[in-house]
């Protein structure tokens, strides 16, 4: 989801007004990132149909819901991916979890629920910082400290992966 906020903002009006070229621009912008996320989630290389389905649903939601802002689009797409392709926990039940996952769980369990929620909303859902601040009643400095602490903890737990967050 490499498009910048200005590009996304400029894309909203044609999408909502029914411009014939809007769906093609939408696909061109979001298709590579959506395929990447779905590939990671499903563990299979051929996900074009799934990505198209997710992007069609996201496009429809943006057309129907005028309250969706440009900065919410990446989070909307991520949420649709997670909803449509939930992780299959039984698939991993017998296999050992990777060390990085264990480290992440250990670090997150030491944090407060508010800190965990802030990190989830930031890195998993892709919410804009302003939404996180208002939703969790945090200041910008508090969110900055939470993110900084998480980066430091993850870096310390895995020195070969210094730039984790």
C-alpha angles and dihedrals in degrees: 000000000000099000115117124234094258091054091049093047090051090049095055100071096052090046093051095042093053098248109181092227096048097088091051091050089046091053093045090053101043107023099087095048093043091051090050093052094046092047089054091048098046099030094225130113101222107069103133094115092049092048091050091050093051092046092048090053092047091048091051092049092051091049093050101039113057090186092071107105129204093253091055096056098086091048091047091054092047091050091051090050091050092046096048097039108032117183112266101232093184088060090063099034096100098037122081115253115248115261091245091057091049090049091049092049092048092049094045092048089059091056127084120259090252092053092048091048092049091052092045092050092046102043105022103034096029094225119173115258091242091060092048092049094050095039095051096030093238130146122236089251092053092052090047090053092048092052092044092050091049091050091049093048094048092046092049092049093051114025093181090060098050096156100055105135 
